[in-house]
Amino acid sequence: MEPISQIISINIKELFQFLKSNDFSKAVLIGIAITLPIVFGLFFNQLEIGLAICFGAFWCSPSHVSGKLTHKINGILLSALLIMIVSFLGGYLHYQTWLIVPVLGFLTFSIAFISVYGFRASLISFSGLLALVLSFAHISETLEMYEYAFLIGLGGPWYLLLLLVIWYFINPKAHTEEILAETFLLTAAFLETRGKLVGPQPNRDELQTKLLDLQAELVERHATLREILIQSRKKSGLSHYKGKRLLVFVQLVEILEAAIANPVNYDKMDVFLKYHPNYVKSFQDFIFEIANQLRLIAKAGNNKKKLPNIKQMAVCLERLEQEVEALKNSNNKSDYEGFLILQNYLEYQKKQYIKVKRITWLLGNPNMDTKDFIDSNESKRFIVSQDYSLNILLRNLSFKSNIFKHSLRLAVTVVLGYILGHVFAFQNPY
């Protein structure tokens, strides 16, 4: 049982960590974006104008997700344009009853189908669908529908202005540092889970499932860092800060790639380690020390003075090398076969050690010229660009596409729901 003081200390640390997080900053930004228009609307006796801008800012906020600044700007502006058009069309639909059903179905399908262009596009699609539904609820005594739609669209630039002024002006490095720290922690957890798989394990299937989940999360974080560090370099060049982070990112990617490229035959290893359990502890101590090193690097963040010392990691490696070498000199044939297995596994672990050592050196070397280490052709292999061509839409116009089937189901459901609402005279059929 942990003492109460330790529990309180851990919770306080987690609270401060949350207050410094990207999610909390975004929540504050959204709060300011939707509150100020209402306050000014009340002050100038123009509440409906304030509410319209507030709705626009709120509907554009989902497209503000992790990634390159250019993509965020484009996402927010496209959201603003979409919700303005949708609000304008939806606001006039109920004046022509015979148009409602086909146009509502077509708009719902079209907006949902935007999701074929990836995650950010799916959030823009969500904003458009929300605006479409709520456009039927527009009741204004002072604003015409076109005025209301324009003010909703204005909410997007308003949110973008706050994003650029507050978010990037105050602490432009915060988002990069947070994603990088998360990647360090996930990489540590990934390596630690692999370490737990060494030796006979009753819950190996559970650990391997966890390993796959961690791998999927790491791939997502790598994609985000690619946008921030590599794709921004193509258009605006590379700062010293981002150059270092790019080199660190390359090492993190290679750690994951090395792990995937070096699968372990645990069943075969178990046969040998069953009679030599001391090697299980030796390997696990070294792997866990590497994972701990990555956690300490994540905790240090941008503070070079807090970077960990690699001495303990080197000591663990040296001891492990001596133990494996001692096995080589054994006259027992089965021990020599075990030596070959452990030697290959040790060589893989040494590569991981070198990568973590290099990360520590990169982050702790203030005067390094990153241009000497970054090769343009090498960095291209980490870039995965989203294809926004019309061919993507055409290829997905088929029942083989999950997005197509989802959009069609949603359109049919919305239309049927609206028809039922009118048949049974619901107060708000939308």
C-alpha positions in Angstrom: 0.0 0.0 0.0 1.5 3.3 -1.1 1.6 6.1 1.6 -0.9 8.9 1.2 1.8 11.5 0.7 3.2 9.5 -2.2 -0.2 9.1 -3.8 -0.8 12.9 -3.5 2.6 13.7 -4.9 2.0 11.4 -7.9 -1.5 13.0 -8.5 -0.1 16.5 -8.3 2.7 15.7 -10.8 0.0 14.2 -13.2 -2.1 17.3 -12.7 0.8 19.6 -13.6 1.7 17.4 -16.6 -1.9 17.7 -17.8 -1.9 21.5 -17.4 1.2 21.6 -19.6 -0.3 19.2 -22.2 -1.5 20.0 -25.7 -5.1 18.9 -24.9 -5.4 21.3 -22.0 -4.0 24.2 -24.1 -6.4 23.4 -26.9 -9.3 23.3 -24.4 -8.4 26.8 -23.1 -8.1 28.0 -26.7 -11.6 26.7 -27.6 -13.0 28.2 -24.4 -11.6 31.7 -25.3 -12.7 31.3 -28.9 -16.3 30.7 -28.0 -16.6 32.9 -24.9 -15.2 36.2 -26.3 -17.7 36.6 -29.2 -20.6 36.1 -26.7 -19.2 38.6 -24.2 -18.7 41.2 -27.0 -22.1 40.4 -28.4 -23.7 41.0 -25.0 -21.7 44.2 -24.5 -22.7 45.7 -27.8 -26.2 44.3 -27.7 -25.6 42.0 -30.7 -25.8 38.6 -29.1 -26.9 36.8 -32.3 -23.8 38.0 -34.1 -21.7 36.8 -31.1 -23.5 33.4 -31.1 -23.0 32.9 -34.8 -19.2 33.5 -34.6 -19.1 31.4 -31.5 -20.7 28.4 -33.3 -18.4 28.8 -36.3 -15.3 28.8 -34.0 -16.6 25.7 -32.2 -17.3 23.8 -35.4 -13.9 24.6 -36.8 -12.0 23.5 -33.7 -12.1 19.7 -34.4 -9.8 20.1 -37.4 -7.2 21.5 -35.1 -5.3 18.3 -34.5 -1.6 17.3 -34.3 0.4 18.0 -37.4 2.1 20.7 -39.4 1.0 24.3 -39.0 0.1 24.6 -42.7 -2.2 21.6 -42.5 -3.9 23.1 -39.4 -4.5 26.4 -41.2 -5.8 24.7 -44.3 -8.0 22.4 -42.2 -9.6 25.2 -40.2 -10.2 27.4 -43.3 -11.8 24.5 -45.2 -14.0 23.7 -42.2 -15.0 27.4 -42.1 -15.9 27.3 -45.8 -17.8 24.1 -45.5 -19.9 25.0 -42.5 -20.7 28.4 -44.1 -21.9 26.8 -47.4 -23.8 24.0 -45.5 -25.4 26.5 -43.1 -26.6 28.6 -46.0 -28.1 25.7 -47.9 -29.5 24.0 -44.8 -31.1 27.2 -43.6 -33.2 27.6 -46.8 -34.1 23.9 -47.2 -37.1 24.0 -44.9 -38.7 26.7 -47.0 -39.0 24.2 -49.9 -40.4 21.0 -48.5 -40.2 19.0 -51.7 -36.4 19.7 -51.8 -35.6 18.6 -48.3 -35.4 14.9 -48.7 -33.2 14.6 -51.9 -30.9 17.5 -51.0 -30.5 16.5 -47.4 -29.5 13.0 -48.5 -27.1 14.3 -51.1 -25.5 16.8 -48.7 -25.1 14.2 -45.9 -23.5 11.7 -48.3 -21.2 14.2 -49.9 -20.0 15.7 -46.6 -19.5 12.3 -45.0 -17.6 11.1 -48.1 -14.9 13.7 -47.6 -13.5 11.3 -45.0 -11.7 9.4 -47.8 -8.9 11.9 -47.6 -7.8 10.9 -44.1 -8.2 11.7 -40.4 -8.1 15.5 -40.7 -10.7 15.4 -43.5 -12.9 13.2 -41.4 -12.9 15.9 -38.7 -13.8 18.5 -41.3 -16.6 16.2 -42.4 -17.8 16.0 -38.8 -18.0 19.8 -38.5 -19.9 20.0 -41.8 -22.5 17.4 -40.7 -23.0 19.1 -37.4 -23.5 22.4 -39.1 -26.0 20.8 -41.5 -28.1 19.4 -38.7 -28.1 22.6 -36.6 -28.8 24.8 -39.7 -32.4 23.5 -39.5 -32.7 25.1 -36.0 -31.8 28.6 -37.2 -34.4 31.1 -35.8 -33.3 34.7 -35.9 -35.3 37.9 -35.7 -32.5 40.2 -36.8 -30.2 38.2 -39.1 -31.0 36.9 -42.6 -29.8 33.4 -43.4 -27.0 34.6 -45.6 -25.8 36.9 -42.9 -25.9 34.1 -40.3 -24.0 31.8 -42.6 -21.3 34.4 -43.3 -20.9 35.0 -39.5 -20.6 31.3 -38.9 -17.8 31.2 -41.6 -16.1 34.1 -39.9 -15.8 31.9 -36.8 -13.1 29.9 -38.5 -10.7 32.8 -39.2 -11.4 34.0 -35.6 -10.3 30.7 -34.2 -7.3 30.6 -36.5 -6.3 34.1 -35.4 -6.3 33.0 -31.7 -4.4 29.8 -32.7 -1.6 31.7 -34.3 -1.4 34.5 -31.7 -1.9 32.5 -28.5 -0.7 29.0 -29.4 2.3 29.5 -31.6 3.4 32.9 -30.3 3.6 32.0 -26.6 5.2 28.5 -26.9 5.8 27.3 -30.4 7.9 24.3 -29.3 5.4 22.9 -26.8 3.5 20.7 -29.3 6.7 19.2 -30.8 8.1 18.5 -27.3 4.9 16.9 -26.1 4.6 14.6 -29.1 8.3 13.7 -28.9 8.0 12.9 -25.2 5.0 10.7 -25.9 7.0 8.9 -28.5 9.9 8.3 -26.1 7.5 6.9 -23.5 5.7 4.6 -26.0 9.1 3.4 -27.3 10.2 2.7 -23.7 7.0 0.7 -23.1 7.4 -1.1 -26.4 11.0 -2.2 -25.6 10.1 -3.0 -22.0 7.3 -5.3 -23.2 9.7 -7.1 -25.5 12.0 -7.5 -22.5 9.2 -9.1 -20.5 8.8 -11.7 -23.3 12.3 -13.0 -22.7 12.2 -16.4 -20.9 9.3 -18.7 -20.2 6.1 -16.6 -19.8 2.6 -17.8 -18.8 1.0 -14.7 -20.3 3.0 -14.4 -23.6 -0.1 -14.0 -25.8 -1.3 -11.1 -23.7 2.1 -9.4 -23.8 2.3 -9.9 -27.6 -1.1 -8.3 -28.0 0.1 -5.4 -25.9 3.2 -5.2 -28.1 1.1 -4.9 -31.3 -1.1 -2.1 -29.7 2.1 -0.2 -28.7 3.5 -0.6 -32.2 0.3 0.9 -33.7 0.4 3.8 -31.3 4.1 4.4 -32.2 3.3 4.4 -35.9 0.7 7.2 -35.3 3.1 9.3 -33.3 5.8 8.9 -36.0 3.3 10.1 -38.6 2.6 13.2 -36.5 6.3 13.9 -36.1 6.9 13.4 -39.8 4.4 16.2 -40.5 5.9 18.6 -37.9 9.6 17.9 -38.6 10.0 16.7 -42.2 7.2 18.1 -44.3 7.7 21.6 -42.8 11.3 21.4 -43.8 10.4 21.0 -47.5 8.6 24.4 -47.5 10.2 26.6 -44.9 13.7 25.1 -44.3 14.9 23.6 -41.1 15.8 25.4 -37.9 18.6 24.2 -35.6 16.0 23.1 -33.1 13.9 21.1 -35.6 17.1 19.8 -37.2 18.1 18.2 -33.9 14.6 16.8 -33.3 14.6 15.4 -36.8 17.8 13.5 -36.1 16.3 12.2 -32.8 13.2 11.2 -34.7 15.2 9.2 -37.2 16.8 7.3 -34.3 13.3 6.5 -32.8 12.1 5.2 -36.1 15.1 3.0 -36.5 14.6 1.6 -33.0 11.1 0.5 -34.0 12.3 -0.8 -37.4 15.1 -2.7 -35.8 12.7 -4.4 -33.4 10.3 -5.4 -36.2 13.2 -6.6 -38.3 14.6 -8.8 -35.5 11.8 -11.1 -34.5 12.6 -13.5 -31.7 11.9 -17.2 -31.7 10.8 -17.2 -28.1 9.9 -20.9 -28.0 13.4 -21.9 -29.1 14.9 -19.5 -26.7 12.7 -20.8 -23.9 14.2 -24.3 -24.3 17.7 -23.0 -23.5 16.8 -20.3 -20.9 14.8 -22.8 -18.9 18.1 -24.3 -17.8 20.0 -21.0 -17.7 17.5 -18.6 -16.0 20.3 -16.2 -15.0 20.4 -15.0 -18.7 16.8 -14.0 -18.5 17.5 -11.5 -15.7 20.7 -10.2 -17.4 18.9 -9.5 -20.6 15.9 -8.0 -18.9 18.1 -5.7 -16.7 19.7 -4.3 -19.8 16.5 -3.9 -21.8 14.7 -2.3 -18.9 17.6 0.1 -18.4 17.3 1.2 -22.1 13.6 1.7 -21.5 14.3 3.7 -18.3 16.9 5.8 -20.2 14.2 6.7 -22.8 11.7 7.7 -20.0 14.3 9.9 -18.4 15.0 11.6 -21.7 11.2 12.2 -22.1 11.1 13.7 -18.6 14.1 16.0 -19.3 12.4 17.5 -22.4 14.2 20.5 -23.7 16.4 20.8 -20.5 19.9 19.5 -21.3 20.9 19.5 -17.6 18.3 16.9 -16.9 19.4 14.4 -19.5 20.3 11.1 -17.9 23.8 9.5 -17.6 24.3 6.5 -19.8 26.8 4.9 -17.4 24.4 2.4 -15.9 23.3 1.3 -19.4 26.9 0.8 -20.4 27.6 -1.2 -17.2 24.6 -3.5 -17.9 25.8 -4.1 -21.5 29.4 -4.9 -20.4 28.1 -7.4 -17.8 25.8 -9.0 -20.4 28.6 -9.3 -23.0 30.9 -11.0 -20.4 28.2 -13.5 -19.5 27.4 -14.4 -23.2 31.1 -14.7 -23.9 31.6 -17.1 -21.0 28.9 -19.3 -22.6 30.9 -19.4 -25.8 33.8 -21.2 -24.0 31.5 -23.9 -22.8 32.3 -27.4 -24.0 28.7 -28.4 -23.9 27.2 -28.6 -27.5 23.7 -27.5 -26.4 25.3 -24.5 -24.6 27.0 -23.5 -27.8 23.7 -23.6 -29.7 22.3 -21.4 -27.0 25.3 -19.1 -27.3 24.5 -18.5 -31.0 20.9 -17.6 -30.1 21.9 -15.2 -27.3 24.7 -13.7 -29.4 22.3 -12.7 -32.2 19.9 -11.3 -29.6 22.8 -9.4 -27.9 23.9 -7.9 -31.3 20.4 -6.6 -31.8 20.3 -5.1 -28.3 23.7 -3.4 -28.8 22.2 -1.7 -31.9 19.4 -0.4 -29.8 21.9 0.8 -27.1 23.8 2.7 -29.7 20.7 4.5 -31.0 19.6 5.5 -27.4 23.2 6.7 -26.7 23.1 8.7 -29.9 19.8 10.3 -28.9 21.3 11.4 -25.6 24.3 12.8 -27.4 22.2 14.7 -30.0 20.0 16.4 -27.3 23.0 17.2 -25.1 25.2 18.7 -27.8 24.3 22.4 -28.1 26.8 23.4 -30.8 26.2 20.6 -33.3 25.5 21.7 -36.9 22.6 19.6 -37.9 23.1 20.3 -41.6 26.1 18.0 -41.6 24.0 15.1 -40.5 20.7 15.5 -42.4 20.6 14.1 -45.8 17.6 15.3 -47.9 17.3 12.0 -49.8 17.5 10.0 -46.5 14.7 12.0 -44.9 12.4 11.4 -47.9 11.9 7.8 -46.9 10.1 9.0 -43.7 7.6 11.1 -45.6 4.1 9.7 -46.3 2.1 12.3 -48.2 -1.7 12.3 -48.3 -3.1 12.1 -51.8 -5.8 14.7 -52.4 -6.4 14.0 -56.1 -9.9 13.5 -57.6 -9.0 9.9 -58.3 -9.3 9.1 -54.6 -13.0 10.0 -54.7 -13.6 8.1 -57.9 -11.9 4.9 -56.6 -14.0 5.0 -53.5 -17.3 5.3 -55.4 -17.9 1.6 -54.9 -19.5 -0.7 -52.4 -16.0 -2.1 -51.9 -15.1 1.1 -50.0 -15.9 1.3 -46.3 -16.2 5.1 -46.5 -18.7 4.9 -49.3 -20.9 2.4 -47.4 -20.7 4.4 -44.3 -21.6 7.6 -46.1 -24.6 5.9 -47.8 -25.8 4.4 -44.5 -25.6 7.8 -42.8 -27.4 9.6 -45.6 -30.2 7.0 -45.6 -30.5 7.1 -41.8 -30.7 10.9 -41.7 -33.3 11.1 -44.5 -35.5 8.4 -42.9 -35.1 10.0 -39.5 -36.3 13.4 -40.9 -39.2 11.8 -42.8 -40.3 9.9 -39.6 -40.1 13.2 -37.7 -42.5 14.9 -40.1 -44.9 11.9 -40.3 -45.2 11.7 -36.5 -45.1 15.5 -36.1 -42.1 15.7 -33.8 -41.4 19.1 -32.5 -37.8 19.2 -33.8 -37.6 16.5 -36.6 -34.0 17.6 -37.6 
